[in-house]
Amino acid sequence: MKINKGTIVFVELITNWFKMKNKYSASHLRDDYRLPWKLDCPSFEHLTDICDVIETCAWKGERNRVLKLTKMTSNAFIISTKTNIDASKFLLSEKGFQYVLPAVWADELLEKFFGQARQRNSGNFYIDVVDVKAAAKVRTFIIW
């Protein structure tokens, strides 16, 4: 099976995006992508570049949507990423923060819920409605 070079580049970009926006364990993993964000860090430029690539991957309404993201998916990715960049720069430049931990931006309850639902299903990313309902019942029982 031959893998398209564009697919490899895309997966690398998304992997780096995921590292930048998730756990801040750079010292343990020796991975600069996982460093906390500072005003002079290269992460902001990397994230902007990734948003530019995602924009080119968005489906523009042509007949065939093969190898394209839906407009809603690409917009959500771009808006959330650029908002994280802008909010971080604001905190660093205007509010005197020394650094920003990007994992905090991903600390949404809904995102956590779906992460837990996937973990209940052996870490499977492709969960269905039954899995989500089961996770909701367990979560409701534990929290409330």
Phi and psi restraints in degrees (value plus and minus 20) as a CYANA .aco file:
   2 LYS   PHI    -115.0   -75.0
   2 LYS   PSI     111.5   151.5
   3 ILE   PHI    -122.7   -82.7
   3 ILE   PSI     110.6   150.6
   4 ASN   PHI     -83.8   -43.8
   4 ASN   PSI     117.7   157.7
   5 LYS   PHI     -79.4   -39.4
   5 LYS   PSI     -56.8   -16.8
   6 GLY   PHI     -81.0   -41.0
   6 GLY   PSI     -56.1   -16.1
   7 THR   PHI     -85.7   -45.7
   7 THR   PSI     -60.3   -20.3
   8 ILE   PHI     -83.7   -43.7
   8 ILE   PSI     -65.8   -25.8
   9 VAL   PHI     -81.7   -41.7
   9 VAL   PSI     -63.8   -23.8
  10 PHE   PHI     -80.8   -40.8
  10 PHE   PSI     -66.1   -26.1
  11 VAL   PHI     -84.7   -44.7
  11 VAL   PSI     -59.8   -19.8
  12 GLU   PHI     -82.6   -42.6
  12 GLU   PSI     -63.0   -23.0
  13 LEU   PHI     -82.5   -42.5
  13 LEU   PSI     -65.4   -25.4
  14 ILE   PHI     -86.4   -46.4
  14 ILE   PSI     -58.1   -18.1
  15 THR   PHI     -81.9   -41.9
  15 THR   PSI     -64.4   -24.4
  16 ASN   PHI     -85.7   -45.7
  16 ASN   PSI     -58.6   -18.6
  17 TRP   PHI     -80.0   -40.0
  17 TRP   PSI     -65.7   -25.7
  18 PHE   PHI     -81.1   -41.1
  18 PHE   PSI     -62.9   -22.9
  19 LYS   PHI     -83.0   -43.0
  19 LYS   PSI     -62.6   -22.6
  20 MET   PHI     -86.3   -46.3
  20 MET   PSI     -52.0   -12.0
  21 LYS   PHI    -116.3   -76.3
  21 LYS   PSI     -19.6    20.4
  22 ASN   PHI    -138.3   -98.3
  22 ASN   PSI    -172.3  -132.3
  23 LYS   PHI     -67.5   -27.5
  23 LYS   PSI     116.6   156.6
  24 TYR   PHI    -112.6   -72.6
  24 TYR   PSI      52.7    92.7
  25 SER   PHI    -141.2  -101.2
  25 SER   PSI      20.4    60.4
  26 ALA   PHI     -81.2   -41.2
  26 ALA   PSI     -58.5   -18.5
  27 SER   PHI     -88.8   -48.8
  27 SER   PSI     -56.5   -16.5
  28 HIS   PHI     -94.2   -54.2
  28 HIS   PSI     -57.9   -17.9
  29 LEU   PHI    -118.7   -78.7
  29 LEU   PSI     -24.2    15.8
  30 ARG   PHI      31.0    71.0
  30 ARG   PSI      32.9    72.9
  31 ASP   PHI    -149.3  -109.3
  31 ASP   PSI      87.9   127.9
  32 ASP   PHI     -83.8   -43.8
  32 ASP   PSI     -42.9    -2.9
  33 TYR   PHI     -84.5   -44.5
  33 TYR   PSI     -41.3    -1.3
  34 ARG   PHI    -116.6   -76.6
  34 ARG   PSI     -13.4    26.6
  35 LEU   PHI     -87.9   -47.9
  35 LEU   PSI     130.9   170.9
  36 PRO   PHI     -79.5   -39.5
  36 PRO   PSI     131.4   171.4
  37 TRP   PHI    -102.4   -62.4
  37 TRP   PSI     112.2   152.2
  38 LYS   PHI    -143.4  -103.4
  38 LYS   PSI     146.9   186.9
  39 LEU   PHI     -80.1   -40.1
  39 LEU   PSI     -52.0   -12.0
  40 ASP   PHI    -120.9   -80.9
  40 ASP   PSI      -7.1    32.9
  41 CYS   PHI     -97.9   -57.9
  41 CYS   PSI     131.8   171.8
  42 PRO   PHI     -96.3   -56.3
  42 PRO   PSI     -27.6    12.4
  43 SER   PHI     -79.4   -39.4
  43 SER   PSI     -57.9   -17.9
  44 PHE   PHI     -82.3   -42.3
  44 PHE   PSI     -61.5   -21.5
  45 GLU   PHI     -87.8   -47.8
  45 GLU   PSI     -61.8   -21.8
  46 HIS   PHI     -80.4   -40.4
  46 HIS   PSI     -65.0   -25.0
  47 LEU   PHI     -84.4   -44.4
  47 LEU   PSI     -59.8   -19.8
  48 THR   PHI     -83.6   -43.6
  48 THR   PSI     -61.7   -21.7
  49 ASP   PHI     -81.6   -41.6
  49 ASP   PSI     -60.8   -20.8
  50 ILE   PHI     -84.1   -44.1
  50 ILE   PSI     -60.1   -20.1
  51 CYS   PHI     -81.6   -41.6
  51 CYS   PSI     -58.4   -18.4
  52 ASP   PHI     -82.6   -42.6
  52 ASP   PSI     -60.4   -20.4
  53 VAL   PHI     -86.6   -46.6
  53 VAL   PSI     -63.7   -23.7
  54 ILE   PHI     -80.1   -40.1
  54 ILE   PSI     -58.0   -18.0
  55 GLU   PHI     -80.3   -40.3
  55 GLU   PSI     -58.7   -18.7
  56 THR   PHI     -92.7   -52.7
  56 THR   PSI     -39.9     0.1
  57 CYS   PHI    -109.1   -69.1
  57 CYS   PSI     -23.2    16.8
  58 ALA   PHI     -96.3   -56.3
  58 ALA   PSI     118.6   158.6
  59 TRP   PHI     -91.5   -51.5
  59 TRP   PSI     109.1   149.1
  60 LYS   PHI    -122.3   -82.3
  60 LYS   PSI      -6.8    33.2
  61 GLY   PHI      74.1   114.1
  61 GLY   PSI     -11.4    28.6
  62 GLU   PHI     -85.4   -45.4
  62 GLU   PSI     154.3   194.3
  63 ARG   PHI     -80.5   -40.5
  63 ARG   PSI     -69.9   -29.9
  64 ASN   PHI    -122.5   -82.5
  64 ASN   PSI     107.1   147.1
  65 ARG   PHI    -119.7   -79.7
  65 ARG   PSI      -5.6    34.4
  66 VAL   PHI     -82.0   -42.0
  66 VAL   PSI     115.3   155.3
  67 LEU   PHI      42.7    82.7
  67 LEU   PSI       6.1    46.1
  68 LYS   PHI    -146.2  -106.2
  68 LYS   PSI     131.5   171.5
  69 LEU   PHI    -107.0   -67.0
  69 LEU   PSI     132.2   172.2
  70 THR   PHI     -86.8   -46.8
  70 THR   PSI     136.5   176.5
  71 LYS   PHI     -80.5   -40.5
  71 LYS   PSI     -59.8   -19.8
  72 MET   PHI     -84.7   -44.7
  72 MET   PSI     -61.3   -21.3
  73 THR   PHI     -85.5   -45.5
  73 THR   PSI     -67.4   -27.4
  74 SER   PHI     -85.6   -45.6
  74 SER   PSI     -61.0   -21.0
  75 ASN   PHI     -82.8   -42.8
  75 ASN   PSI     -63.8   -23.8
  76 ALA   PHI     -81.4   -41.4
  76 ALA   PSI     -63.8   -23.8
  77 PHE   PHI     -80.9   -40.9
  77 PHE   PSI     -70.7   -30.7
  78 ILE   PHI     -85.3   -45.3
  78 ILE   PSI     -66.4   -26.4
  79 ILE   PHI     -84.3   -44.3
  79 ILE   PSI     -66.2   -26.2
  80 SER   PHI     -86.1   -46.1
  80 SER   PSI     -59.8   -19.8
  81 THR   PHI     -87.6   -47.6
  81 THR   PSI     -66.4   -26.4
  82 LYS   PHI     -86.6   -46.6
  82 LYS   PSI     -53.2   -13.2
  83 THR   PHI     -85.5   -45.5
  83 THR   PSI     -61.2   -21.2
  84 ASN   PHI     -81.5   -41.5
  84 ASN   PSI     -61.6   -21.6
  85 ILE   PHI     -82.7   -42.7
  85 ILE   PSI     -70.6   -30.6
  86 ASP   PHI     -82.9   -42.9
  86 ASP   PSI     -63.0   -23.0
  87 ALA   PHI     -84.3   -44.3
  87 ALA   PSI     -60.9   -20.9
  88 SER   PHI     -85.2   -45.2
  88 SER   PSI     -65.4   -25.4
  89 LYS   PHI     -82.4   -42.4
  89 LYS   PSI     -57.9   -17.9
  90 PHE   PHI     -82.5   -42.5
  90 PHE   PSI     -67.3   -27.3
  91 LEU   PHI     -83.0   -43.0
  91 LEU   PSI     -58.5   -18.5
  92 LEU   PHI     -94.4   -54.4
  92 LEU   PSI     -59.2   -19.2
  93 SER   PHI    -113.1   -73.1
  93 SER   PSI     -57.5   -17.5
  94 GLU   PHI    -117.7   -77.7
  94 GLU   PSI     -49.7    -9.7
  95 LYS   PHI    -128.4   -88.4
  95 LYS   PSI     -16.2    23.8
  96 GLY   PHI      54.8    94.8
  96 GLY   PSI      -2.6    37.4
  97 PHE   PHI     -86.9   -46.9
  97 PHE   PSI     122.8   162.8
  98 GLN   PHI    -101.9   -61.9
  98 GLN   PSI     -51.6   -11.6
  99 TYR   PHI    -178.3  -138.3
  99 TYR   PSI     144.3   184.3
 100 VAL   PHI    -146.5  -106.5
 100 VAL   PSI     114.6   154.6
 101 LEU   PHI    -112.3   -72.3
 101 LEU   PSI      87.7   127.7
 102 PRO   PHI     -82.7   -42.7
 102 PRO   PSI     -41.5    -1.5
 103 ALA   PHI     -82.7   -42.7
 103 ALA   PSI     -45.2    -5.2
 104 VAL   PHI     -84.9   -44.9
 104 VAL   PSI     -54.7   -14.7
 105 TRP   PHI     -86.4   -46.4
 105 TRP   PSI     -47.5    -7.5
 106 ALA   PHI    -111.2   -71.2
 106 ALA   PSI      -7.6    32.4
 107 ASP   PHI    -112.0   -72.0
 107 ASP   PSI      24.8    64.8
 108 GLU   PHI    -107.7   -67.7
 108 GLU   PSI     124.4   164.4
 109 LEU   PHI     -80.3   -40.3
 109 LEU   PSI     -62.1   -22.1
 110 LEU   PHI     -84.2   -44.2
 110 LEU   PSI     -62.6   -22.6
 111 GLU   PHI     -83.3   -43.3
 111 GLU   PSI     -61.3   -21.3
 112 LYS   PHI     -82.9   -42.9
 112 LYS   PSI     -62.7   -22.7
 113 PHE   PHI     -78.4   -38.4
 113 PHE   PSI     -69.4   -29.4
 114 PHE   PHI     -86.9   -46.9
 114 PHE   PSI     -52.2   -12.2
 115 GLY   PHI     -82.9   -42.9
 115 GLY   PSI     -62.6   -22.6
 116 GLN   PHI     -87.0   -47.0
 116 GLN   PSI     -58.5   -18.5
 117 ALA   PHI     -82.9   -42.9
 117 ALA   PSI     -60.6   -20.6
 118 ARG   PHI     -86.3   -46.3
 118 ARG   PSI     -59.7   -19.7
 119 GLN   PHI     -85.4   -45.4
 119 GLN   PSI     -54.6   -14.6
 120 ARG   PHI     -83.2   -43.2
 120 ARG   PSI     -44.5    -4.5
 121 ASN   PHI    -124.7   -84.7
 121 ASN   PSI      23.2    63.2
 122 SER   PHI      40.1    80.1
 122 SER   PSI      12.9    52.9
 123 GLY   PHI      53.9    93.9
 123 GLY   PSI      -5.9    34.1
 124 ASN   PHI     -90.7   -50.7
 124 ASN   PSI     104.7   144.7
 125 PHE   PHI     -90.1   -50.1
 125 PHE   PSI     -49.7    -9.7
 126 TYR   PHI    -115.4   -75.4
 126 TYR   PSI      62.1   102.1
 127 ILE   PHI    -116.3   -76.3
 127 ILE   PSI     140.1   180.1
 128 ASP   PHI    -137.3   -97.3
 128 ASP   PSI    -195.6  -155.6
 129 VAL   PHI     -80.2   -40.2
 129 VAL   PSI     -58.3   -18.3
 130 VAL   PHI     -80.9   -40.9
 130 VAL   PSI     -63.8   -23.8
 131 ASP   PHI     -83.5   -43.5
 131 ASP   PSI     -61.7   -21.7
 132 VAL   PHI     -85.2   -45.2
 132 VAL   PSI     -63.1   -23.1
 133 LYS   PHI     -83.2   -43.2
 133 LYS   PSI     -61.6   -21.6
 134 ALA   PHI     -83.5   -43.5
 134 ALA   PSI     -62.4   -22.4
 135 ALA   PHI     -85.9   -45.9
 135 ALA   PSI     -57.8   -17.8
 136 ALA   PHI     -85.4   -45.4
 136 ALA   PSI     -59.3   -19.3
 137 LYS   PHI     -85.0   -45.0
 137 LYS   PSI     -64.3   -24.3
 138 VAL   PHI     -85.5   -45.5
 138 VAL   PSI     -64.9   -24.9
 139 ARG   PHI     -83.5   -43.5
 139 ARG   PSI     -62.4   -22.4
 140 THR   PHI     -81.6   -41.6
 140 THR   PSI     -62.1   -22.1
 141 PHE   PHI     -84.9   -44.9
 141 PHE   PSI     -61.1   -21.1
 142 ILE   PHI     -94.1   -54.1
 142 ILE   PSI     -63.9   -23.9
 143 ILE   PHI    -102.1   -62.1
 143 ILE   PSI     -65.9   -25.9
